[in-house]
Amino acid sequence: MEKLIKKIKSDKSYRNISEHEVQNDLVLVKPIDFEDNDGVIDPRQYEQKSEYGVVVNVGQGKILENGTRLPMLFKKGDFVVYNQYMPTKIRSLGEDLYFIHSEDILSKL
């Protein structure tokens, strides 16, 4: 086990999450920031809002109770809008990425 841990720590390819196999109905998204930084405080910034991103990787789809797999609606390169409070944030090779359940994505382009 210690040899494996040492190998994982020394090989950066293990830390490149975008190359990992994403599970089930999860979608890996790289966020895109469109906010203007003009110094004006907007009271709406504290409201729940949607975020934007590009799909980096997708799982195979959700497994239903009867054992069948629901196909994914998203693919690499899709531009998506998602709820900012739903994703699981992870840092990979200096970039922020989010794991989001497909049902928590609001729309795609």
Residue frames as qw, qx, qy, qz and C-alpha x, y, z in Angstrom:
[[0.000, 0.886, 0.464, 0.000, 0.00, 0.00, 0.00],
 [0.314, -0.788, 0.085, 0.522, 2.81, 2.43, 0.83],
 [0.409, -0.092, 0.584, 0.695, 4.41, 1.88, -2.59],
 [0.171, 0.643, 0.653, 0.363, 1.13, 2.80, -4.25],
 [0.177, -0.925, -0.258, 0.215, 0.76, 5.95, -2.16],
 [0.409, -0.555, 0.322, 0.649, 4.34, 6.98, -2.98],
 [0.348, 0.202, 0.675, 0.618, 3.69, 6.41, -6.70],
 [0.046, 0.811, 0.562, 0.154, 0.47, 8.44, -6.57],
 [0.278, -0.874, -0.072, 0.393, 2.21, 11.34, -4.82],
 [0.392, -0.448, 0.455, 0.662, 5.10, 11.42, -7.30],
 [0.249, 0.237, 0.736, 0.583, 3.09, 11.03, -10.54],
 [0.191, 0.240, 0.110, -0.946, 1.11, 14.16, -11.50],
 [0.346, -0.092, -0.697, -0.621, -1.17, 12.21, -13.84],
 [0.283, -0.401, -0.847, 0.205, -3.03, 10.89, -10.78],
 [0.066, -0.490, -0.382, 0.781, -3.84, 14.48, -9.80],
 [0.174, 0.094, -0.428, -0.882, -5.24, 15.37, -13.23],
 [0.416, 0.264, 0.717, -0.494, -8.88, 14.83, -12.26],
 [0.559, 0.508, -0.108, -0.646, -10.13, 15.69, -15.75],
 [0.428, 0.362, -0.785, -0.263, -8.62, 12.41, -16.99],
 [0.241, -0.054, 0.891, -0.381, -10.23, 10.27, -14.28],
 [0.229, -0.321, -0.827, -0.401, -13.28, 8.13, -15.00],
 [0.336, -0.160, 0.251, -0.893, -16.26, 10.10, -13.69],
 [0.048, 0.146, 0.974, -0.168, -18.87, 7.94, -11.99],
 [0.140, 0.557, 0.803, -0.155, -22.57, 7.46, -12.76],
 [0.183, 0.844, 0.452, 0.223, -24.55, 10.70, -13.18],
 [0.372, -0.738, 0.010, 0.562, -21.74, 13.07, -12.22],
 [0.539, 0.761, 0.119, 0.341, -20.51, 15.78, -14.57],
 [0.585, -0.397, -0.018, 0.707, -17.07, 17.39, -14.14],
 [0.254, 0.897, 0.280, 0.230, -17.29, 21.11, -14.93],
 [0.488, -0.049, -0.087, 0.867, -14.67, 23.84, -15.22],
 [0.010, 0.827, 0.445, -0.343, -16.27, 27.09, -14.01],
 [0.363, 0.429, 0.243, 0.791, -16.26, 30.24, -16.14],
 [0.195, -0.609, -0.406, 0.653, -16.40, 33.61, -14.38],
 [0.250, 0.605, 0.448, 0.609, -18.33, 36.33, -16.23],
 [0.302, -0.842, -0.371, 0.249, -18.58, 38.76, -13.31],
 [0.319, 0.753, -0.054, 0.573, -17.47, 42.35, -13.75],
 [0.607, -0.430, -0.350, 0.568, -15.14, 43.67, -11.08],
 [0.185, 0.682, 0.158, 0.690, -16.03, 47.34, -11.29],
 [0.223, 0.099, -0.528, 0.813, -15.92, 47.92, -7.53],
 [0.487, -0.270, -0.037, -0.830, -19.66, 48.49, -7.14],
 [0.146, 0.012, 0.924, -0.353, -21.34, 46.43, -4.41],
 [0.510, -0.126, -0.495, -0.692, -24.51, 44.85, -5.74],
 [0.545, -0.234, 0.564, -0.575, -26.97, 43.58, -3.10],
 [0.908, 0.202, -0.092, -0.355, -28.01, 40.82, -5.50],
 [0.431, 0.522, -0.728, 0.105, -24.56, 39.26, -5.20],
 [0.226, -0.252, 0.812, -0.475, -25.68, 37.61, -1.95],
 [0.812, 0.147, 0.143, -0.547, -28.71, 35.94, -3.52],
 [0.707, -0.034, 0.689, 0.158, -28.59, 32.36, -4.70],
 [0.424, 0.703, -0.261, -0.508, -27.43, 32.51, -8.28],
 [0.948, 0.276, 0.150, 0.058, -26.51, 30.31, -11.19],
 [0.336, -0.650, 0.530, 0.429, -22.98, 29.67, -12.34],
 [0.735, 0.613, -0.172, -0.231, -21.56, 28.92, -15.77],
 [0.464, -0.530, 0.685, 0.188, -19.05, 26.33, -16.91],
 [0.601, 0.455, -0.552, -0.356, -17.75, 23.96, -19.55],
 [0.957, -0.176, 0.173, -0.150, -18.13, 20.19, -19.23],
 [0.001, -0.688, 0.721, 0.086, -14.71, 18.54, -18.91],
 [0.195, 0.115, -0.972, -0.065, -15.83, 14.94, -18.40],
 [0.697, -0.180, -0.001, -0.694, -19.04, 12.96, -17.77],
 [0.450, -0.172, 0.848, -0.220, -20.03, 9.71, -16.12],
 [0.002, 0.069, 0.914, 0.400, -21.86, 6.87, -17.84],
 [0.459, -0.353, -0.362, -0.731, -25.28, 7.87, -16.53],
 [0.480, -0.303, 0.519, -0.640, -27.51, 7.24, -13.53],
 [0.236, -0.036, -0.967, -0.084, -28.39, 3.65, -12.66],
 [0.577, -0.304, -0.114, -0.750, -32.13, 3.28, -12.11],
 [0.610, -0.292, 0.588, -0.444, -33.76, 0.98, -9.54],
 [0.934, 0.234, 0.168, -0.210, -34.51, -1.62, -12.23],
 [0.745, -0.281, 0.435, 0.419, -30.79, -1.78, -13.10],
 [0.584, 0.625, 0.307, 0.417, -30.93, 0.07, -16.40],
 [0.418, -0.331, -0.005, 0.846, -28.68, 3.03, -17.00],
 [0.251, 0.899, 0.309, -0.181, -30.16, 6.41, -17.92],
 [0.665, 0.358, 0.135, 0.641, -28.01, 7.93, -20.70],
 [0.312, -0.488, -0.136, 0.803, -26.21, 11.20, -20.01],
 [0.329, 0.871, 0.365, 0.003, -27.59, 14.38, -21.54],
 [0.061, -0.946, 0.259, 0.187, -24.21, 16.12, -21.44],
 [0.899, 0.235, 0.027, 0.368, -20.91, 15.64, -23.25],
 [0.555, -0.360, 0.064, 0.747, -17.43, 17.14, -23.12],
 [0.226, 0.115, 0.321, 0.913, -17.41, 20.73, -24.31],
 [0.169, -0.727, -0.600, -0.288, -21.03, 21.55, -23.45],
 [0.021, 0.302, -0.261, 0.917, -21.58, 25.00, -21.93],
 [0.432, -0.503, -0.748, -0.028, -23.79, 24.58, -18.85],
 [0.242, -0.547, 0.193, -0.778, -25.53, 26.62, -16.19],
 [0.614, -0.255, -0.730, 0.159, -25.73, 25.14, -12.69],
 [0.485, -0.835, -0.144, -0.217, -26.76, 26.13, -9.18],
 [0.249, 0.693, -0.521, 0.432, -23.75, 27.50, -7.30],
 [0.489, -0.495, 0.544, -0.468, -24.61, 25.64, -4.08],
 [0.964, 0.048, 0.065, -0.253, -24.85, 22.13, -5.56],
 [0.752, 0.490, -0.421, 0.128, -21.33, 21.23, -6.77],
 [0.818, -0.497, 0.095, 0.276, -18.46, 19.53, -4.98],
 [0.258, 0.917, -0.303, 0.004, -15.37, 21.66, -5.52],
 [0.894, -0.213, 0.198, 0.341, -12.00, 20.04, -6.16],
 [0.072, 0.885, -0.364, -0.281, -8.63, 21.50, -7.11],
 [0.909, 0.126, 0.324, 0.229, -6.71, 19.69, -9.85],
 [0.648, 0.153, 0.213, 0.715, -3.30, 20.84, -11.08],
 [0.183, -0.193, -0.080, 0.961, -3.99, 24.42, -9.99],
 [0.293, -0.204, -0.426, -0.831, -7.51, 24.64, -11.45],
 [0.441, 0.079, 0.611, -0.653, -10.87, 24.60, -9.69],
 [0.348, -0.064, -0.785, -0.508, -13.24, 21.95, -11.01],
 [0.546, -0.097, 0.419, -0.719, -16.71, 20.92, -9.84],
 [0.071, -0.140, -0.978, -0.139, -18.42, 17.56, -9.65],
 [0.458, 0.094, 0.153, -0.871, -22.12, 18.15, -10.26],
 [0.434, 0.263, 0.857, -0.091, -24.98, 15.64, -10.42],
 [0.117, 0.217, 0.634, 0.733, -26.58, 15.84, -13.84],
 [0.152, -0.718, -0.668, -0.127, -29.96, 16.67, -12.29],
 [0.315, -0.746, -0.209, 0.548, -28.42, 19.81, -10.70],
 [0.244, -0.093, 0.408, 0.875, -27.47, 21.29, -14.07],
 [0.317, 0.571, 0.398, -0.644, -30.10, 23.81, -15.07],
 [0.659, 0.713, 0.099, -0.217, -29.40, 24.15, -18.79],
 [0.614, -0.237, 0.494, 0.568, -26.87, 23.57, -21.56],
 [0.350, 0.732, -0.177, -0.557, -26.00, 25.32, -24.78]]
